[in-house]
Amino acid sequence: MGKAAVLVVSAVVLVACVATVGVVTVSNRQAADSSKPQMAELSTSQKNIQQFCQPTDYRQTCETTLSSVAGDNTDPKDLVELVFNITIDHIKKAFDHSSTIQEAAKDPRTSEALENCRELLDYAIGDLRTSVDRLEDFSMEKIDKFIDDLKVWISATITYQETCLDGFEGADTDAAASMRKALNSSAELTSNVLAIVTSFGDTLEKFELGNLNRKLLAVDAESFPSWVSGGKRRLLQQSPAELKPDVTVAQDGSGDVTTIADALLRVPQNSAKIVVMYIKEGVYNEKVEIGRSYTNLMMVGDGPTKTKITGSLNFIDGVATFKTATVGTPLIKIAT
């Protein structure tokens, strides 16, 4: 009786083992079968990324960075936005690196060059973020002007990085080599972004999106960039006499203030509407710093031979070349 019980239990265990092996075998087969479409999907995604990176000068950098974050996303617009964000992240790292090596810099000129780098890289990040924001307004009907605007901002980003490195000329330290190394990957990525945006129309066709109703708009001499709204265009088309200034600068005391610097104190930062500053005839010997927070500022003068702004800044006096501009940072300007 005891032997019979043992045999029955053994038989049950054997059946259970066979069933388990069967389940494991089937499960392994199912797993193998399910991996096939994933492999195919991965292959398709990788192939699209390779095609997307085709126009770039640094393909390996493009493919490697995109593959790590793109997943199975094959939408060209999403891939462009990813490339922008990756580039921003790399410039941020270079930005942080400049702060690190600045702490170790003892040479005054090197320290100043590093400080300038931080400012320039901040500008670079700002222009790339502006480009990402513009991607939200993308439409095939305005693709030509859209691409032209992006190319301007990306080119500026490249210039900012190159100007950062130019500041180390003549500096007898290792900071230049360290900064160049820190900017190497971001420089490659920025170059790739410019190449991708330039050939964006061709890329859309390669992704079989050429059947979209692409309507190219004619560009004339009086046209404005796509990011200039209708209200701003109307203001730009008006003569200074027709504009109602929010603040007036006049050296003779007939305005609200006598200097442009004082006028800026009256200008709201991050303004959603255009703020008009009227600068009357005179020679204004001052350095005008207009930061990024002064949005939608329009400066109107009495003409190029009447309203003059001069800062008398020179490289030989120890001022970095990019800081010798009389009026800094982009703004809307009108002069008659």
Summary of the structure (lengths in Angstrom):
residues: 336
radius of gyration: 30.1
end to end distance: 116.0
largest distance: 122.4
contacts: 948
relative contact order: 0.08
helix: 60%
strand: 9%
